[in-house]
Amino acid sequence: MLEPLGVDEATFAVYHVLLSHPDSTPERIAALVNRSVPEVHELMDNLRKLELLVPTWTNPEAEHAVHPRVGLSSLAERRRAQLNHLLGELKEAEASAEVIAEQYNELLTARSSGDVEVLKGRANASRRIEELALKARESFWVLAPAHVEDVIQLTDNSPDFALLERGIKIKTVYLQSMAASRQALEYAAKMHRLGCEIRATPTLPMRLLIVDRELAIMPMDPENPSAGAVIHRTPAVVAVATALFDAYWARGTEMFDPDDREDDTPLTPHEAEVLRLLAGGAKDEQVARLLGISLRTARRITANLSDRLDAASRFELGVAAAKRGWV
């Protein structure tokens, strides 16, 4: 019933006990809800995160469950604000995609004008894109909503390396999900060392390449990468494509800081294992259980690593750790 607010059945059961029996110990709660004491501690941590279990004003060492009318209403407001923010971003992305789609549809009917080049099939598109990249004079910008495998296969012999070595300015926006792959991050780190500017966002509308701000390369069918690509040279289309790239570049997160320096202090065994588990997508609760440590200890280790690497999020922590070869 309260799952949309982040309060599952188990969490609500503990919350209900704390409301009806304020002085209950974790052991007493465990008996009442038929769960283990460690599980009760995790559920109480969840209540604290939801601000439904807070320190008592008169005694900071003690805690009390917030009245449902206050706590749940406040939680609902926070959830509503988060959803409204996400809906706003979605509307912006949809509007940008609609502009691109309209211009795209109009120009598909004018293939004979010379301003549009249709490349059927992935192989044809890849060969032509490499040819155009070799002719780039100044810049090569990319929105890359690719699967991790699409990035990894270029690690050892990427044509992007040749572009950077001859001074072409490359700016690339990846999906944040690529941080889950060590190989993908190593590839991005190598690109960064060669001079590529790299950012990441949670979502991207489609693959987009812009060469010298003179031509834009888009998929023939965004849902079917093997269908091929379309090259647009019309100034209006290139301008719209550039605006779309700029919008996602502006909202992207820098993956690498030019001022980052290697930290030679060795990791402790627990730190190394926590990083490995986090890189694999484990949550704090899973890390604590797998390592046989308390949830508080697991979170403290993560917080210390984040401070050490100056990471403000799990995503940034994964990027920084991969750059140093720690995961």
Phi, psi and chi 1 to 4 in degrees:
 res  aa     phi    psi   chi1   chi2   chi3   chi4
   1 MET       -  -37.0 -178.0  173.1   59.8      -
   2 LEU  -107.0   10.9  -63.3  176.8      -      -
   3 GLU   -55.3  -38.8  -79.2   80.7   -0.6      -
   4 PRO   -59.2  -19.8  -27.0   37.2      -      -
   5 LEU   -93.5    0.5  -61.4 -178.7      -      -
   6 GLY    89.7    8.6      -      -      -      -
   7 VAL  -106.5   99.7 -176.7      -      -      -
   8 ASP   -82.5 -179.9   57.4   23.3      -      -
   9 GLU   -61.5  -43.3 -177.2  178.2  -11.3      -
  10 ALA   -66.1  -43.1      -      -      -      -
  11 THR   -63.6  -40.7  -57.1      -      -      -
  12 PHE   -65.2  -36.5  178.5   76.1      -      -
  13 ALA   -60.8  -43.7      -      -      -      -
  14 VAL   -66.9  -41.4  173.3      -      -      -
  15 TYR   -58.8  -43.7 -179.6   49.3      -      -
  16 HIS   -62.3  -41.9  179.2   71.0      -      -
  17 VAL   -63.9  -43.0  171.2      -      -      -
  18 LEU   -64.7  -30.7  -70.9  169.8      -      -
  19 LEU   -73.5  -42.9  -72.2  169.0      -      -
  20 SER   -86.0  -24.4   55.0      -      -      -
  21 HIS  -134.0   75.5  -57.9   85.9      -      -
  22 PRO   -57.2  -27.7  -21.0   32.7      -      -
  23 ASP   -93.1   10.9  -63.3  -33.5      -      -
  24 SER   -67.7  138.4  -64.1      -      -      -
  25 THR   -84.4  163.8   63.3      -      -      -
  26 PRO   -55.7  -35.3  -29.2   37.0      -      -
  27 GLU   -65.9  -40.7  -69.2   73.0   17.9      -
  28 ARG   -67.0  -41.3  173.8   60.9  176.5  160.1
  29 ILE   -62.1  -43.1  -63.7  172.0      -      -
  30 ALA   -57.7  -40.1      -      -      -      -
  31 ALA   -67.9  -38.2      -      -      -      -
  32 LEU   -72.8  -33.2  -70.2  172.6      -      -
  33 VAL  -102.1    1.7  -59.0      -      -      -
  34 ASN    60.7   48.2 -165.8   27.7      -      -
  35 ARG  -134.8  164.6  -69.6 -176.1  177.3  -86.9
  36 SER   -74.5  159.9   68.0      -      -      -
  37 VAL   -62.6  -44.0  173.5      -      -      -
  38 PRO   -58.4  -38.8  -26.9   36.4      -      -
  39 GLU   -63.3  -40.4  -74.4  178.9  -49.0      -
  40 VAL   -62.8  -40.5  168.2      -      -      -
  41 HIS   -61.1  -41.4  -80.5  -67.1      -      -
  42 GLU   -64.7  -41.2  -69.6 -175.2   10.6      -
  43 LEU   -67.9  -35.4  -66.1  168.6      -      -
  44 MET   -67.5  -36.8  -69.2  176.2   69.3      -
  45 ASP   -61.8  -38.5  -79.9  -26.9      -      -
  46 ASN   -64.4  -40.2 -168.1   33.1      -      -
  47 LEU   -63.5  -37.6  -72.6  171.1      -      -
  48 ARG   -65.0  -42.0  -65.8 -175.4 -174.7  100.2
  49 LYS   -63.3  -33.9 -174.6  166.6   56.2  177.0
  50 LEU   -83.5   -0.6  -63.8  171.5      -      -
  51 GLU    61.6   33.0  -61.0 -177.9   12.8      -
  52 LEU  -101.6   -9.6  -65.2  176.4      -      -
  53 LEU  -130.6  113.5 -179.3   61.5      -      -
  54 VAL  -131.4  160.3  -60.5      -      -      -
  55 PRO   -62.7  145.1  -22.6   34.0      -      -
  56 THR   -76.7  136.2  -57.8      -      -      -
  57 TRP   -58.2  -43.3  -72.3   -0.9      -      -
  58 THR   -77.9  -17.1   56.3      -      -      -
  59 ASN  -147.5   94.6 -178.7    8.7      -      -
  60 PRO   -58.2  -20.8  -22.7   33.7      -      -
  61 GLU   -77.9  -17.6  -61.5  -61.9  -37.6      -
  62 ALA  -101.2  164.0      -      -      -      -
  63 GLU  -132.2  156.6  -64.9  177.4  -57.9      -
  64 HIS  -143.3  153.3   71.8  -82.4      -      -
  65 ALA   -79.0  132.0      -      -      -      -
  66 VAL   -71.9  141.3  178.7      -      -      -
  67 HIS   -54.5  134.9 -169.7  -72.8      -      -
  68 PRO   -55.3  -37.2  -25.9   34.6      -      -
  69 ARG   -62.8  -34.0  179.8  172.1  -68.3  113.5
  70 VAL   -85.9  -52.3  176.2      -      -      -
  71 GLY   -66.2  -48.2      -      -      -      -
  72 LEU   -71.3  -35.1  -64.9  178.2      -      -
  73 SER   -64.4  -43.2  -63.7      -      -      -
  74 SER   -65.0  -40.1  176.3      -      -      -
  75 LEU   -64.3  -39.8 -176.8   56.3      -      -
  76 ALA   -63.3  -39.4      -      -      -      -
  77 GLU   -64.3  -41.7  -75.4  -61.7  -39.7      -
  78 ARG   -65.4  -41.5  -66.2 -161.6  -59.9  -85.5
  79 ARG   -63.5  -40.7  -67.0  -73.1 -176.2 -177.4
  80 ARG   -62.7  -41.3 -175.3  176.9  -66.5  107.9
  81 ALA   -64.0  -40.9      -      -      -      -
  82 GLN   -62.9  -44.1  -68.0  171.0   -3.9      -
  83 LEU   -65.3  -39.8  -71.0  173.0      -      -
  84 ASN   -63.2  -38.6  -73.2  -23.1      -      -
  85 HIS   -64.3  -44.6  178.0   71.9      -      -
  86 LEU   -65.0  -38.1  -69.6  173.8      -      -
  87 LEU   -65.3  -37.6  -76.0  172.7      -      -
  88 GLY   -62.7  -43.6      -      -      -      -
  89 GLU   -64.0  -39.5  -72.2 -168.4  -21.2      -
  90 LEU   -63.8  -40.7  178.5   59.4      -      -
  91 LYS   -64.1  -40.1  -72.3 -179.9  179.5  178.1
  92 GLU   -62.7  -44.6  -72.2 -177.9    9.5      -
  93 ALA   -64.9  -41.2      -      -      -      -
  94 GLU   -63.8  -40.3  -73.1  178.2  -22.8      -
  95 ALA   -63.6  -43.6      -      -      -      -
  96 SER   -64.2  -43.1  -63.0      -      -      -
  97 ALA   -64.3  -35.8      -      -      -      -
  98 GLU   -66.8  -39.9 -176.6   62.3   25.9      -
  99 VAL   -61.4  -47.3  171.1      -      -      -
 100 ILE   -60.3  -44.5  -70.9  -73.6      -      -
 101 ALA   -62.5  -42.1      -      -      -      -
 102 GLU   -62.9  -47.3  -74.2  -62.0  -38.3      -
 103 GLN   -65.1  -37.7 -170.2   67.9   60.1      -
 104 TYR   -61.7  -47.0 -175.1   64.3      -      -
 105 ASN   -63.1  -39.7  -72.7  -24.7      -      -
 106 GLU   -63.1  -42.6  -70.1  176.3    7.6      -
 107 LEU   -82.1  -17.8  -68.9  178.9      -      -
 108 LEU   -63.8  -22.6  -82.0  179.2      -      -
 109 THR   -84.4   -3.0   61.7      -      -      -
 110 ALA  -119.8   40.5      -      -      -      -
 111 ARG   -62.6  -28.7  -65.3  178.5 -179.4  177.0
 112 SER   -78.6   -3.8   60.9      -      -      -
 113 SER   -75.9  -16.9   67.5      -      -      -
 114 GLY    92.4  -12.0      -      -      -      -
 115 ASP   -87.0  -11.7  -69.8  -30.0      -      -
 116 VAL  -128.4  131.1  178.0      -      -      -
 117 GLU  -122.6  120.3 -176.9  178.4  -10.8      -
 118 VAL   -98.6  126.8  178.6      -      -      -
 119 LEU  -116.5  105.9  -53.9  167.5      -      -
 120 LYS   -85.6  130.1  -66.1 -176.6  178.2 -179.7
 121 GLY    90.4  146.2      -      -      -      -
 122 ARG   -64.6  -40.4  174.5  177.5  -74.4 -175.2
 123 ALA   -63.3  -47.0      -      -      -      -
 124 ASN   -61.0  -42.6  -71.1  -27.4      -      -
 125 ALA   -63.8  -43.1      -      -      -      -
 126 SER   -63.3  -43.5  -63.8      -      -      -
 127 ARG   -62.8  -44.3  -76.7 -166.5  -64.7  -90.8
 128 ARG   -67.7  -38.5 -178.6   61.0  173.3  142.7
 129 ILE   -64.3  -40.2  -70.7  170.6      -      -
 130 GLU   -63.4  -39.3  -72.8 -171.5   16.7      -
 131 GLU   -61.7  -45.6  -68.9  174.7    2.8      -
 132 LEU   -67.0  -36.0  -67.0  170.8      -      -
 133 ALA   -63.9  -38.1      -      -      -      -
 134 LEU   -64.4  -25.3  -70.6  173.7      -      -
 135 LYS   -90.4   -3.1  -63.4  177.7 -178.5  178.2
 136 ALA   -59.7  138.2      -      -      -      -
 137 ARG  -104.4  -32.7  -58.1 -175.9  -52.2  -82.6
 138 GLU  -131.5  -49.4  -62.2  176.5   -2.2      -
 139 SER  -142.0  156.1   62.1      -      -      -
 140 PHE  -147.8  105.6 -165.6   78.4      -      -
 141 TRP  -109.1  142.8  -63.3   -6.8      -      -
 142 VAL  -139.0  132.2 -175.1      -      -      -
 143 LEU  -101.6  121.4  -65.2 -176.5      -      -
 144 ALA  -124.0   79.1      -      -      -      -
 145 PRO   -81.7   55.1   31.9  -34.3      -      -
 146 ALA   -94.0  155.8      -      -      -      -
 147 HIS   -69.0  156.7  -64.7  -65.3      -      -
 148 VAL   -54.7  -39.4  170.1      -      -      -
 149 GLU   -61.2  -31.5  -67.4   79.8    5.5      -
 150 ASP   -68.4  -24.4  -65.6  -29.8      -      -
 151 VAL   -86.8  -42.2  178.2      -      -      -
 152 ILE   -61.3  -38.4  -65.3  174.1      -      -
 153 GLN   -63.7  -14.9   65.9 -176.6    2.8      -
 154 LEU   -97.3    0.9  -60.7  174.8      -      -
 155 THR   -57.6  -47.2  -58.7      -      -      -
 156 ASP   -82.6  -30.5  -64.7  -33.9      -      -
 157 ASN  -144.6   66.8 -172.5   26.5      -      -
 158 SER   -90.1  134.1  169.4      -      -      -
 159 PRO   -64.1  -18.7   20.3  -31.7      -      -
 160 ASP   -62.4  -33.6  -67.4  -22.3      -      -
 161 PHE   -61.9  -40.1  -61.2  159.1      -      -
 162 ALA   -65.7  -38.3      -      -      -      -
 163 LEU   -61.4  -46.1  -71.3  175.3      -      -
 164 LEU   -65.0  -38.1  -69.9  165.5      -      -
 165 GLU   -67.6  -24.4  -71.7  170.6   -6.9      -
 166 ARG  -100.1   16.2   64.3 -174.0 -178.5   88.8
 167 GLY    90.0   10.2      -      -      -      -
 168 ILE   -74.3  133.7  -58.7  -59.0      -      -
 169 LYS   -83.1  114.6 -177.7  176.0 -178.2 -179.5
 170 ILE  -108.0  131.5  -60.7 -178.2      -      -
 171 LYS  -125.0  125.7  -64.8  167.2   68.8  171.8
 172 THR  -130.3  136.6  -57.6      -      -      -
 173 VAL  -113.6  118.5 -176.3      -      -      -
 174 TYR  -104.0  169.4  -70.4  113.9      -      -
 175 LEU   -78.1  143.0  -71.1  173.7      -      -
 176 GLN   -62.4  -23.7  -72.1 -176.8   -5.9      -
 177 SER   -63.6  -17.9   59.2      -      -      -
 178 MET   -66.1  -17.6   75.4  174.4  -67.6      -
 179 ALA   -64.3  -14.1      -      -      -      -
 180 ALA   -73.8  -12.4      -      -      -      -
 181 SER  -112.1  122.9  165.8      -      -      -
 182 ARG   -63.3  -41.5  176.7  179.9  177.8  179.6
 183 GLN   -63.2  -41.1  -71.0  176.2  -73.5      -
 184 ALA   -64.7  -39.8      -      -      -      -
 185 LEU   -68.5  -36.5  -75.6  174.3      -      -
 186 GLU   -63.4  -39.4  -72.8  177.3  -12.7      -
 187 TYR   -62.4  -47.1  171.1   76.4      -      -
 188 ALA   -62.7  -38.4      -      -      -      -
 189 ALA   -64.4  -39.5      -      -      -      -
 190 LYS   -65.1  -42.3 -176.4  171.6 -177.8  178.8
 191 MET   -58.5  -43.6  -69.6  -75.4  -71.0      -
 192 HIS   -61.8  -43.6  169.8   71.8      -      -
 193 ARG   -61.9  -30.3  -72.1 -166.4  -61.8  -88.4
 194 LEU   -82.7   -5.8  -69.8  173.9      -      -
 195 GLY   117.6   -1.3      -      -      -      -
 196 CYS   -71.1  138.2 -179.8      -      -      -
 197 GLU   -92.0  127.3  -65.6 -179.5   60.6      -
 198 ILE  -129.5  131.1  -60.4  175.0      -      -
 199 ARG  -132.0  169.5  -64.6 -173.4 -178.7 -177.5
 200 ALA  -142.3  146.9      -      -      -      -
 201 THR  -134.3  159.4   62.6      -      -      -
 202 PRO   -63.6  -34.8  -20.9   32.4      -      -
 203 THR  -137.4  156.7   60.6      -      -      -
 204 LEU  -141.3  143.6  -73.1  169.7      -      -
 205 PRO   -75.0  -37.1   27.6  -34.8      -      -
 206 MET  -173.4  170.3   63.4  178.5  180.0      -
 207 ARG   -75.4  137.0 -174.5  169.1 -179.6   81.6
 208 LEU  -147.2  131.1  173.2   65.8      -      -
 209 LEU  -122.1  134.6  -51.1  175.5      -      -
 210 ILE  -126.4  119.8  -58.7  175.2      -      -
 211 VAL  -107.7  119.7 -177.6      -      -      -
 212 ASP    54.4   21.2  -66.9  -27.8      -      -
 213 ARG    56.6   24.0  -65.6 -161.9 -179.2 -165.5
 214 GLU  -115.7  -23.2  -66.0  178.0   -5.5      -
 215 LEU  -144.2  148.1   59.1   87.8      -      -
 216 ALA  -121.3  132.5      -      -      -      -
 217 ILE  -113.4  122.1  -53.6  171.1      -      -
 218 MET  -127.4  157.9  -54.1  174.4 -166.2      -
 219 PRO   -69.1  145.2   25.0  -34.6      -      -
 220 MET   -64.1  -38.6 -175.9  179.7  -65.3      -
 221 ASP  -139.1  106.8  179.5   -3.3      -      -
 222 PRO   -56.2  -24.6  -25.6   36.0      -      -
 223 GLU   -87.3   -7.9  -59.4  -61.0  -35.3      -
 224 ASN  -137.1   88.2 -179.8   15.3      -      -
 225 PRO   -58.2  -24.7  -22.2   33.4      -      -
 226 SER   -81.1   -5.5   63.0      -      -      -
 227 ALA   -69.6  -29.8      -      -      -      -
 228 GLY   125.1 -163.0      -      -      -      -
 229 ALA  -142.8  164.0      -      -      -      -
 230 VAL  -127.4  131.0 -179.2      -      -      -
 231 ILE  -102.8  124.7  -59.2  171.9      -      -
 232 HIS  -111.0  131.7  -63.4  -78.9      -      -
 233 ARG  -114.8   -6.2  -67.1  179.7  174.1   80.7
 234 THR   -62.2  127.6  -54.9      -      -      -
 235 PRO   -53.1  -36.9  -28.3   36.5      -      -
 236 ALA   -64.6  -44.0      -      -      -      -
 237 VAL   -67.3  -43.6  176.5      -      -      -
 238 VAL   -61.0  -38.7  175.4      -      -      -
 239 ALA   -64.4  -43.2      -      -      -      -
 240 VAL   -65.3  -43.5  172.5      -      -      -
 241 ALA   -62.1  -40.3      -      -      -      -
 242 THR   -64.4  -40.4  -59.4      -      -      -
 243 ALA   -63.6  -39.2      -      -      -      -
 244 LEU   -64.5  -44.2 -178.9   62.6      -      -
 245 PHE   -61.2  -46.6  176.7   88.6      -      -
 246 ASP   -59.4  -36.9  -72.7  -18.4      -      -
 247 ALA   -64.7  -45.2      -      -      -      -
 248 TYR   -75.0  -31.1  -82.4   89.5      -      -
 249 TRP   -64.6  -40.9  179.8 -100.3      -      -
 250 ALA   -65.6  -35.5      -      -      -      -
 251 ARG   -89.8   -4.1   72.7  179.9   62.7  172.3
 252 GLY   -75.4  160.2      -      -      -      -
 253 THR  -101.0  132.0  -58.7      -      -      -
 254 GLU   -62.2  127.0  -67.7  -78.5   -2.0      -
 255 MET   -81.5  -27.5  -71.8 -172.2   65.8      -
 256 PHE  -138.7  140.8  -56.6   98.7      -      -
 257 ASP  -101.6  123.4 -173.9  -18.2      -      -
 258 PRO   -57.0  -24.8  -23.3   34.0      -      -
 259 ASP   -91.1    0.8  -64.5  -33.5      -      -
 260 ASP   -59.8  141.6  -85.2   -8.9      -      -
 261 ARG  -125.9  149.1  -66.4  -67.0 -178.7  -92.4
 262 GLU   -65.1  140.7  -63.7  -74.8  -25.0      -
 263 ASP  -107.8  111.2 -174.0  -17.0      -      -
 264 ASP   -84.1   -4.6  -64.2  -34.3      -      -
 265 THR   -64.0  123.3  -54.6      -      -      -
 266 PRO   -67.6  152.0   25.2  -34.6      -      -
 267 LEU   -78.9  147.6  -65.2  175.0      -      -
 268 THR   -75.3  160.5   66.6      -      -      -
 269 PRO   -55.3  -40.7  -27.6   36.3      -      -
 270 HIS   -65.7  -41.0  -94.2  159.8      -      -
 271 GLU   -62.5  -44.0  -73.4  175.8  -29.9      -
 272 ALA   -62.9  -41.1      -      -      -      -
 273 GLU   -72.3  -37.2 -168.5   61.5   15.5      -
 274 VAL   -61.7  -44.0  166.3      -      -      -
 275 LEU   -62.1  -41.4  -86.4  177.4      -      -
 276 ARG   -62.6  -42.6 -173.6 -173.2   69.0   79.3
 277 LEU   -69.4  -41.3  -68.9  171.2      -      -
 278 LEU   -63.1  -40.1  -68.7  176.1      -      -
 279 ALA   -63.7  -26.6      -      -      -      -
 280 GLY   -85.9    3.3      -      -      -      -
 281 GLY    94.6    8.2      -      -      -      -
 282 ALA   -70.4  145.9      -      -      -      -
 283 LYS   -89.6  168.1  -63.2 -177.9  179.2  179.0
 284 ASP   -55.8  -41.2  -69.8  -28.0      -      -
 285 GLU   -62.7  -41.2  -68.5   80.4    3.6      -
 286 GLN   -68.1  -40.0  -65.9  170.8  -56.5      -
 287 VAL   -60.2  -46.8  171.2      -      -      -
 288 ALA   -61.2  -43.7      -      -      -      -
 289 ARG   -67.5  -44.0 -175.4  172.7   64.7 -105.4
 290 LEU   -68.6  -31.8  -69.0  170.4      -      -
 291 LEU   -93.2   -6.6  -64.2 -175.3      -      -
 292 GLY    69.2   33.0      -      -      -      -
 293 ILE  -120.6  168.1   58.7  179.5      -      -
 294 SER   -73.9  157.4   69.1      -      -      -
 295 LEU   -60.7  -38.3  179.8   60.6      -      -
 296 ARG   -61.5  -42.0 -168.1 -179.1  -58.8  -85.7
 297 THR   -65.8  -42.8  -61.3      -      -      -
 298 ALA   -59.6  -44.1      -      -      -      -
 299 ARG   -68.5  -33.6  -72.8  175.9  172.9  166.2
 300 ARG   -66.4  -41.6  176.6  176.5   54.3   76.5
 301 ILE   -62.3  -44.0  -67.9  174.0      -      -
 302 THR   -62.0  -43.0  -59.4      -      -      -
 303 ALA   -63.8  -40.5      -      -      -      -
 304 ASN   -65.1  -41.0  -71.6  -18.3      -      -
 305 LEU   -64.5  -39.8  -72.4  167.7      -      -
 306 SER   -63.7  -41.1  -64.0      -      -      -
 307 ASP   -65.5  -41.6  -71.2  -19.3      -      -
 308 ARG   -63.9  -35.9 -177.8  172.0  172.5 -177.8
 309 LEU  -100.5    5.6  -62.6  178.4      -      -
 310 ASP    54.5   46.4 -165.8   25.4      -      -
 311 ALA  -104.9  129.9      -      -      -      -
 312 ALA   -93.5   -6.3      -      -      -      -
 313 SER  -152.3  168.5   66.4      -      -      -
 314 ARG   -61.3  -38.5  -66.1  -67.7  177.9   87.1
 315 PHE   -59.0  -50.0  168.9   68.5      -      -
 316 GLU   -65.0  -35.4  -67.6 -179.4    3.6      -
 317 LEU   -62.9  -43.5  177.6   59.8      -      -
 318 GLY   -64.0  -41.1      -      -      -      -
 319 VAL   -62.7  -49.1  171.3      -      -      -
 320 ALA   -64.3  -40.6      -      -      -      -
 321 ALA   -66.6  -40.8      -      -      -      -
 322 ALA   -65.1  -37.5      -      -      -      -
 323 LYS   -61.5  -32.6 -177.1  179.0  178.1 -177.2
 324 ARG   -91.3    2.0  -70.9  160.5  175.5   75.2
 325 GLY    72.9   25.9      -      -      -      -
 326 TRP   -87.8  -15.0  -73.2   -3.5      -      -
 327 VAL  -131.1      -  -64.4      -      -      -
